[in-house]
Amino acid sequence: QVQLVESGGGLVQSGGSLRLSCAASGLTFSFYRMSWYRQAPGKERELVASISESGSITNYKDSVKGRFTISRDNAKKTVYLQMDTLSPEDTAVYYCHALNTRTLYPSWGLGTQVTVSS
């Protein structure tokens, strides 16, 4: 059973930084494309960043390009999201997502709250 546990969220001032982590278990991590999504109050969940199984390919939502960096450590079965120059518009619950690229079966974490004050 795939389990994803996010950590690292919190309250930060505008312009600050946070690093989110997602620890995975119950899976062959190198088979999974990993992503971070976020959902702000009253809005739909949106893709923020994704990283390929090997870590060689990354993709970002336009509004976070140059500010956020996704990375992964396959030995530790962990994916990270480094978030810099945060703004109040980044306030949301951030979710870790794992996609088995062989079966296309998705898994979600429970999320971690990120709040950016102005």
N, C-alpha and C positions, 0 to 999 in steps of 0.2 A: 504494500500500500504506500503510495507516494505521499510524503508529508513535506510541506514547505513552511518554514517558520521565518517570518520577517522580524527584523530588529533594527534599531537605530533611529527611529522616528522621534519627534519631539517638537518643542517650541524653539524657534530661532528668529532673530531679528532680520529684517530685510537686508540683503547683501551678505548674509552669513552662509555657512556651509553645513551640510549634514552628509553622512555616509550611511546608506542603508545596506543591510546584509540580508541574504536569504539563504538559510541552511536547508539543504535538501536531504531526504533520506528515503529509503525504500525504492530506489531507482538506480539504473545505470546512467549516471549523470551525463556521461559523454554522448548519450543517445538523444539528449534533449536540447532543443533551442529554448533559451531562457529569455524572459522578458519582464519588464516592469510596466504595470499599468497604474493609473490613478483615477480616482473618482472624487470630484468635488461635490459639495452639497447641491442638490438640485440639478446635477449634470450627469451625463452618461459617462461610463467608464471609458477611458481612452488609453491607447498605447503610448507609452513614453519612450521606451528604448528596448531594443532586442539585441541578442548576441547569438551567433551561431554556435554549434556544438563544440567546435575547436577554439572559438573565440576570435577567429580571424575576420569575421564580418560582423559589423555593428550597424544598427540603424536607429535614428532618433526622430522624434517629433520635432518639427521645425522650430517651435518656440523654445526648445531646450538645447538645441545645437550650440556647441561652444561653451555651455554651462554645466551640462551633465555628462558623466562618463560611466558607461556600463562596462563591467569586466567580470571575469569568472576565474575560479580556481578549481579545476576539475579534480585535483587530488583531495581538496577539502569539500567538494560538492557544495560549493557556495558561489553565489552570484552577488555582485555589489552594484550599487548605484551611488557614485560620488556626485553630489549636487552642490554646485557653487553659485555664487551671486543669486541667491534665492530671492524671490519676490513674493508678495502676498498672493499673486495669481497661481503660485505653485502649491498653495494650501490644498490638501486633499488627503484621502486615505490612499496609500500606495500599496499595491498588491504585486506579489511575485507570481509569475505564471511559468509553467513548464509544459512544453509541447514535445511529446514523443514523436520524433520525425519519422519513425517507422510505422507507427500505428495511428498517428495524428490524434492521439488521446491527450486532452489537456488536463492540467491540474492547477489548482489555485491555492495560495496561502490565504490566511485570514486578514491580512493587511496590517499596516502600521500608519498611525496618524502623523502627518507632517503639517505643522502650523507655522506660517511665516507672518510675523507681525510687522506693521509698517512703522 
